[in-house]
Amino acid sequence: MSDAICPNAIRTVTPADVPRLRALLQALSDEDGGTYQVGSQAALSRALFAPAPLIFALIADQGMAFYYPDFSTHRGEAGVYIQDLYVTPQARGTGLARALLAAVMHHQAWGARFMTLGVSPENIAATRFYAKTGFTPRGYAMMILDGLSLKELAPKDLAPKDLA
C-alpha cells in the first residue's frame, strides 16, 4: 500500500480539534527553535469560531494548516496566506504538506488566485519543499510591530476609528 496521503483525511477543524491543533502548533514552534508557548486553546477557538473568523484551519492526523485571506494591491486579486503549515516528522515525505496546501485552496471561499507564506531561511528542508511546489521568493522580508513600539505608535486612548 502507498504511503501517499488521502485528501479525504484532511478536514476543516471543529472545536473538538483545538487541543490537537494547539499541540501541532507547539510542535512547529519547538522545531523552529521557538522559546515561547503558542496561543492558548481559548485564543485559537475565539479566532477560528467567531461569527467573523480571523483565521481558518484544516487538520489531518499528522498535520495542519492555518490560513486567512490575503489581497494583493499590485495584482488586484485575492489570495490566501498560509500562517502555519506543519506535518509531523513521521508523515514527512508522504505528500501530506502538498495535500494540505491543495485542500486550503479547495476550502477557501474568497476566490484566491495566489498563495503566500513565510519561511525561515534556516529551514532548508521547508524552503526546498516550497520551491519544489512552485513557490518563489517575494523579494522582501516580513517584519512585525508589537509590544511597546506598537503602543507608542497607537496609544490605547486612540480609538480605532481615529486611525483611518
C-alpha positions as a LaTeX table, in Angstrom:
\begin{tabular}{lrrr}
\hline
Residue & $x$ (\AA) & $y$ (\AA) & $z$ (\AA) \\
\hline
Met1 & 0.00 & 0.00 & 0.00 \\
Ser2 & 1.25 & 3.51 & $-0.84$ \\
Asp3 & 2.30 & 6.00 & 1.83 \\
Ala4 & 0.50 & 8.77 & $-0.11$ \\
Ile5 & $-1.97$ & 10.80 & 1.89 \\
Cys6 & $-5.66$ & 10.50 & 1.12 \\
Pro7 & $-7.04$ & 14.04 & 0.61 \\
Asn8 & $-10.25$ & 12.95 & 2.36 \\
Ala9 & $-8.26$ & 12.60 & 5.60 \\
Ile10 & $-7.92$ & 16.42 & 5.65 \\
Arg11 & $-10.87$ & 18.29 & 7.10 \\
Thr12 & $-11.97$ & 21.62 & 8.50 \\
Val13 & $-11.30$ & 21.92 & 12.22 \\
Thr14 & $-14.05$ & 21.70 & 14.77 \\
Pro15 & $-13.95$ & 22.93 & 18.37 \\
Ala16 & $-13.07$ & 19.39 & 19.45 \\
Asp17 & $-9.86$ & 19.61 & 17.35 \\
Val18 & $-8.45$ & 22.66 & 19.11 \\
Pro19 & $-6.31$ & 20.75 & 21.68 \\
Arg20 & $-4.67$ & 18.67 & 18.90 \\
Leu21 & $-4.32$ & 21.75 & 16.70 \\
Arg22 & $-2.57$ & 23.61 & 19.51 \\
Ala23 & $-0.27$ & 20.64 & 20.13 \\
Leu24 & 0.72 & 20.63 & 16.45 \\
Leu25 & 1.35 & 24.40 & 16.60 \\
Gln26 & 3.56 & 23.92 & 19.65 \\
Ala27 & 5.50 & 21.16 & 17.88 \\
Leu28 & 6.06 & 23.55 & 14.96 \\
Ser29 & 7.28 & 26.25 & 17.35 \\
Asp30 & 9.56 & 23.81 & 19.15 \\
Glu31 & 11.07 & 22.55 & 15.87 \\
Asp32 & 11.65 & 26.13 & 14.75 \\
Gly33 & 13.66 & 26.72 & 17.92 \\
Gly34 & 10.89 & 28.80 & 19.46 \\
Thr35 & 11.19 & 29.50 & 23.14 \\
Tyr36 & 7.57 & 30.51 & 23.50 \\
Gln37 & 4.20 & 28.95 & 24.05 \\
Val38 & 1.78 & 29.30 & 21.16 \\
Gly39 & $-1.67$ & 30.85 & 21.54 \\
Ser40 & $-3.96$ & 29.31 & 24.11 \\
Gln41 & $-6.79$ & 26.98 & 23.19 \\
Ala42 & $-9.23$ & 29.73 & 24.15 \\
Ala43 & $-7.50$ & 32.27 & 21.88 \\
Leu44 & $-7.42$ & 29.82 & 18.98 \\
Ser45 & $-11.10$ & 28.98 & 19.48 \\
Arg46 & $-12.07$ & 32.67 & 19.53 \\
Ala47 & $-10.16$ & 33.32 & 16.29 \\
Leu48 & $-11.41$ & 30.19 & 14.49 \\
Phe49 & $-15.05$ & 30.07 & 15.55 \\
Ala50 & $-16.07$ & 33.74 & 15.87 \\
Pro51 & $-19.04$ & 34.96 & 13.81 \\
Ala52 & $-16.42$ & 36.56 & 11.53 \\
Pro53 & $-13.40$ & 34.22 & 11.89 \\
Leu54 & $-9.93$ & 35.78 & 11.91 \\
Ile55 & $-8.28$ & 32.60 & 10.67 \\
Phe56 & $-9.21$ & 29.22 & 9.24 \\
Ala57 & $-7.62$ & 25.82 & 9.76 \\
Leu58 & $-7.52$ & 22.34 & 8.31 \\
Ile59 & $-6.32$ & 19.29 & 10.17 \\
Ala60 & $-5.21$ & 15.75 & 9.40 \\
Asp61 & $-3.99$ & 13.06 & 11.76 \\
Gln62 & $-0.37$ & 14.12 & 11.28 \\
Gly63 & $-0.54$ & 17.76 & 10.20 \\
Met64 & $-2.39$ & 21.03 & 9.94 \\
Ala65 & $-2.61$ & 24.32 & 8.05 \\
Phe66 & $-3.74$ & 27.74 & 9.32 \\
Tyr67 & $-4.69$ & 30.27 & 6.66 \\
Tyr68 & $-6.56$ & 33.51 & 6.07 \\
Pro69 & $-7.49$ & 35.88 & 3.23 \\
Asp70 & $-4.78$ & 37.96 & 1.58 \\
Phe71 & $-5.13$ & 40.67 & $-1.03$ \\
Ser72 & $-2.51$ & 41.98 & $-3.43$ \\
Thr73 & $-2.97$ & 45.60 & $-4.38$ \\
His74 & $-0.32$ & 45.04 & $-7.09$ \\
Arg75 & $-2.23$ & 42.17 & $-8.66$ \\
Gly76 & $-5.69$ & 43.44 & $-7.76$ \\
Glu77 & $-6.53$ & 39.89 & $-6.68$ \\
Ala78 & $-7.47$ & 37.95 & $-3.59$ \\
Gly79 & $-5.07$ & 35.37 & $-2.28$ \\
Val80 & $-4.60$ & 33.10 & 0.68 \\
Tyr81 & $-1.87$ & 33.48 & 3.29 \\
Ile82 & $-0.57$ & 30.32 & 4.93 \\
Gln83 & 0.11 & 31.31 & 8.52 \\
Asp84 & 1.28 & 27.88 & 9.64 \\
Leu85 & 1.83 & 24.60 & 7.84 \\
Tyr86 & 3.06 & 21.63 & 9.84 \\
Val87 & 3.49 & 17.93 & 9.19 \\
Thr88 & 4.81 & 15.63 & 11.90 \\
Pro89 & 8.29 & 14.19 & 11.23 \\
Gln90 & 6.91 & 10.67 & 10.70 \\
Ala91 & 4.50 & 11.91 & 7.99 \\
Arg92 & 7.01 & 13.98 & 6.04 \\
Gly93 & 7.61 & 12.78 & 2.51 \\
Thr94 & 4.12 & 11.26 & 2.26 \\
Gly95 & 2.54 & 14.12 & 0.33 \\
Leu96 & 0.61 & 15.48 & 3.30 \\
Ala97 & 2.05 & 19.02 & 3.14 \\
Arg98 & 1.21 & 19.32 & $-0.54$ \\
Ala99 & $-2.25$ & 17.85 & 0.11 \\
Leu100 & $-2.84$ & 20.37 & 2.91 \\
Leu101 & $-1.91$ & 23.26 & 0.59 \\
Ala102 & $-4.25$ & 21.91 & $-2.10$ \\
Ala103 & $-7.01$ & 21.50 & 0.48 \\
Val104 & $-6.59$ & 25.12 & 1.58 \\
Met105 & $-7.25$ & 26.24 & $-1.99$ \\
His106 & $-10.28$ & 23.95 & $-2.15$ \\
His107 & $-11.71$ & 25.17 & 1.19 \\
Gln108 & $-11.08$ & 28.91 & 0.89 \\
Ala109 & $-14.22$ & 30.73 & $-0.18$ \\
Trp110 & $-12.99$ & 34.11 & $-1.43$ \\
Gly111 & $-11.67$ & 33.25 & $-4.88$ \\
Ala112 & $-7.95$ & 33.22 & $-4.08$ \\
Arg113 & $-5.72$ & 33.43 & $-7.16$ \\
Phe114 & $-2.39$ & 33.03 & $-5.33$ \\
Met115 & $-0.90$ & 31.69 & $-2.12$ \\
Thr116 & 1.77 & 33.28 & 0.05 \\
Leu117 & 3.63 & 32.22 & 3.16 \\
Gly118 & 6.72 & 32.99 & 5.19 \\
Val119 & 9.51 & 30.52 & 5.80 \\
Ser120 & 12.57 & 30.78 & 7.99 \\
Pro121 & 15.70 & 30.97 & 5.84 \\
Glu122 & 17.26 & 28.50 & 8.29 \\
Asn123 & 14.61 & 25.88 & 7.48 \\
Ile124 & 16.34 & 24.48 & 4.41 \\
Ala125 & 14.04 & 21.46 & 4.08 \\
Ala126 & 10.91 & 23.62 & 4.08 \\
Thr127 & 12.46 & 26.12 & 1.68 \\
Arg128 & 13.29 & 23.27 & $-0.72$ \\
Phe129 & 9.79 & 21.83 & $-0.40$ \\
Tyr130 & 8.17 & 25.19 & $-1.16$ \\
Ala131 & 10.46 & 25.79 & $-4.14$ \\
Lys132 & 9.71 & 22.29 & $-5.48$ \\
Thr133 & 5.99 & 23.04 & $-5.06$ \\
Gly134 & 6.40 & 26.22 & $-7.14$ \\
Phe135 & 6.65 & 28.99 & $-4.55$ \\
Thr136 & 9.04 & 31.81 & $-5.45$ \\
Pro137 & 10.65 & 34.45 & $-3.21$ \\
Arg138 & 8.70 & 37.70 & $-2.91$ \\
Gly139 & 11.84 & 39.81 & $-2.66$ \\
Tyr140 & 11.30 & 41.39 & 0.73 \\
Ala141 & 11.42 & 40.46 & 4.39 \\
Met142 & 8.40 & 40.29 & 6.65 \\
Met143 & 8.52 & 42.49 & 9.74 \\
Ile144 & 6.38 & 42.83 & 12.87 \\
Leu145 & 5.50 & 45.72 & 15.17 \\
Asp146 & 4.20 & 44.83 & 18.62 \\
Gly147 & 4.66 & 45.49 & 22.33 \\
Leu148 & 5.84 & 48.92 & 23.44 \\
Ser149 & 6.60 & 50.06 & 19.90 \\
Leu150 & 3.00 & 49.38 & 18.86 \\
Lys151 & 1.66 & 51.15 & 21.96 \\
Glu152 & 3.82 & 54.16 & 21.15 \\
Leu153 & 2.56 & 54.19 & 17.57 \\
Ala154 & $-1.11$ & 53.75 & 18.51 \\
Pro155 & $-1.73$ & 54.72 & 22.14 \\
Lys156 & $-4.54$ & 52.90 & 23.91 \\
Asp157 & $-6.65$ & 56.03 & 24.18 \\
Leu158 & $-6.63$ & 56.36 & 20.38 \\
Ala159 & $-9.88$ & 54.81 & 19.20 \\
Pro160 & $-9.63$ & 52.50 & 16.15 \\
Lys161 & $-11.90$ & 54.80 & 14.12 \\
Asp162 & $-9.37$ & 57.59 & 14.68 \\
Leu163 & $-6.72$ & 55.58 & 12.83 \\
Ala164 & $-8.49$ & 55.93 & 9.49 \\
\hline
\end{tabular}
